[in-house]
Amino acid sequence: MLNQQLMDYFKFDQADLIANQRGLFTEKQRARILSEDTSNRTWGRIGGIGLLFIAAIGFFGAVVACIQDSDWGFRIGFGLGFGCIWPLVWGGLGFGILSSAFSKHEFVLAKVQGRVNIVREESYSSSSHSTTISHELHIGGKEFSVEDDLANVMMQGDEYILYYIADSSEILSAEPVAQAS
């Protein structure tokens, strides 16, 4: 029994569910996954290059500052801080992001079954004096980031099977198994 509300929430149809039950992606799902991956890779490349640029600014700024100042204490301190440590930190982050953006990603369909537990998480930031509220779906030992309106679609305690992309929290399709008694 397919629930239209569930299909609308997770944006899948009966063909998607049948393919996922067989351990496959539909062409529609594959196209969406690849489109999102392409976008993420593009932003990763932009961010990585930006961080490498920040690393270079620190290095060249340290070189210019050391050339213009004759105080050896300043040269050593500034040179180590902005000429070595700054480029290593920002360059390392940039390189890591770039290598991830250029590496090949394989997408594997995974399945989990269990009782639904929707958890509301609150985190307080003392620096901005604000509270952030997020929601997680716990099912079969897995956690998925979800919106708060999932409680209108999946009932707490009901048993479901979720089909998702392994190593992510992107749910592709879902089906009810049993209602809580």
C-alpha positions, 0 to 999 in steps of 0.5 A, a space after each residue: 500500500 503506497 501512501 501518496 503523502 509519503 510519495 509527495 514528501 520524499 518526491 518518488 513514484 511507484 516506479 522509483 520504489 519498485 526499482 529501489 526494492 530491487 536494489 536499483 536506481 531509476 533513470 530519473 533518480 540517477 539524473 537527479 543524483 548526478 545533477 546534485 553531484 555536479 553542482 556540489 563538485 562545482 561549488 567544491 572547486 570554487 571553494 577550494 580555489 578560493 581557499 588556495 587563494 587565501 593561502 597565497 595571500 598570506 604567503 605573499 603578504 608575509 614575503 612583502 612584510 618581511 622585505 619592508 621591515 628590518 626587525 628580525 623578530 617581526 620577520 621571524 614571527 610574521 614569516 612563520 605565522 603568515 608565511 608558513 602556518 597560514 598557507 598550510 592551514 588554508 592551503 590544506 583545507 583548499 587542497 582537501 576540498 579540491 581533491 574531493 571535488 575532483 575524485 570520482 563518487 560512486 553512489 550505492 543504494 542502501 536500505 534500512 528498516 525499523 520503527 520511526 523515531 523523530 527527534 527534535 534537537 536544540 543547540 544554543 550558540 552563546 556567541 550569537 545568543 540564538 537557538 537552532 532547532 533541527 530534526 532527525 529521523 532515527 530508524 534502524 540505527 541510522 540517522 537522517 536530517 529531516 524537516 519538522 513536518 515529517 511528523 505529518 507524514 510518518 507516525 512515531 513508532 510505525 515501522 518503515 523501510 527507507 531506501 537511501 544513498 549510502 554515506 548520505 542522509 538523502 532518502 530516495 523512497 520509503 514504504 510502510 511495513 507496520 503501524 505501531 500498536 
